[in-house]
């Protein structure tokens, strides 16, 4: 049995325990972990100064304006971009309690710039015009050296090790 099959078997046992417990908080967190196990992918973390072009580079990978971009700071929360084979865009807000909610584009753009207190991160799932990028997850982060104080706080709170743990 290979490592992937072993992980799937373990996840199935965990699923049965989580189902028996029937506790919403544990169920939501299990779904996030399960997604990572069942859908392994490559990931890239974009780090750099404020207004260095991180969001613009991600938009160029998608060949569409999925993330807000401007010379002013635009990324106030870590935003996960999942490049998918699926034609349909999916915009999600992941709350601090691990609940995942679908949101409209207008809300997504608003929360990207100025997130609500309950948001842990945002997730954009969409197709790239170039199939070779399919399966890549890109994490857009607030820039450092920003005039917006809370951007630095988000970077400190959302350390690289935490991003690595999310991607495993």
N, C-alpha and C positions, 0 to 999 in steps of 0.2 A: 504494500500500500504506500503510495507516495504522500508527500507532505500535504498537498492540497486535499486529497481524499481523507486524510486523518483529520484535518481541520473541519471538513464538512461533517464527518461523523461526530466530532466533539460538539459542533454547533447544533446538530440534531438533538443530542442529549441535553444541551443547555436549553434549547427551545422547549423540550418537554417539561423541564423544571420551571421555566418562566411561565409557561401556560398553566401549570398546576398552582403556582403562587398567585397568578391573576392580580398583580400589582401594576398599575399603569406606569409608574415611574420606571420600574425595572423592565417592563415590556418595551417602552420607547427606547431605552438605552440598549437593550438587546437588539432591536431592529437596526440601530446605527452600526453596531459591531458586526451583525450578520451581513449587512450590506457590504462591508469591507471584505469579509471572508468570501462571500459568494461572487463578488465582482472585483477581483484584484486588478490593479491598474498601475500605471506609471504616474508619478506626480512630480510637479515642479513648483517650487515656492519662489514667488517674485518678491525680492527685497531690494530696496533702493531709496534714494532720497525722494522727498515729496515732489510730485510733478516731473518725475524722471521718464515717464512713458510706460510704466508697468501695465496699466489698464489698456493703453493704446496697443501695446504689443500683443496682449491677450486678444483684443478685438481683431487684430490682423490675422491671428491664427484661425479665428472663427470666420473671418471675412465678412463680419457684420458688427454693428455697434451694440454689443450685448451689455457692456459695462459703460457707465458714464465716464467721459473723459473731458479734461479741461486743463488749463494752465493753473487753475486753482486746485487745492486739495479736493479729491473726489472720493477717495476710498477711506471710509471711517470705520469699517468693520472687515475682518477677514472674509473674503468672498471666494468660495470654491467654484471653479468652473470645470464642469465635467464634459469633455468632448465625446459625444455619443453618436451612434449610428442612427438613432431615432430622429425623424424629421421634426417631431413636435418639441417645441421649447417647453421647459419646465422650470419655474422659478419658485424657490423654496426659502423659507426662513426657518432656521434651526434655533430653537429657544434654549436658554440656559438649562431648562429642566429636561432637555433632549427631545422635546416634542417637535415634530416637523410639520410645517403648514405650507400649503400652496399659497402664493400671493400673485397679484397682478403686476405687470411691468412697471406701472406708475409707482406702486408701493416699493417694489424692488429697487428702483432707481433712487427713491427718497431714502430708503433705509441704507443703501450703499453709502450715501453721503453722510447722513445723520441717523445712525441706528437707534432704535428704541432700547431701553435699558434691559429688556428681557431677551434680546437677540445675542446668541453666541456667535453665529456666523450665518452667511447667506450662501445659497447654492444655486448656480445657473447650470442647467443641463441643456445642451444644444448641439447641433450638428455643425461640423466644419465643412467648408467646400472641398477641402482636401482630405480624403479618407485616411491618409497616413497618420493623421493626428488622433484618430479615433481611439478611445480608451485612456487618453491622457487626462489627468486631473491637474489643474493649475490653481494655485492658491494666490490670489491677489491680496496684498497686505497694505495697510496704511504706510505712507512714506515716513522716513525719519527726518528730523530737522524741520518738521512742520510748524507753522505758526498756530495750528490748531492743537491745543494742549492734549486733548483726549486721544489724538492719533498716536502719540508717543506711549500713552498708557495702554492702548490696545496692543501695540507691539510688545510691550513689556509683559503684559498679561498673557498674551498668546505667543508663547515662546516657540522656538523651532522644535524643541523636543515634543511639545504638545501636538504640533502639526504632524510630526513623524508618527506619533502614536495614533492619530486620527487616520493616517494613511495605511497603517498596518492592518 
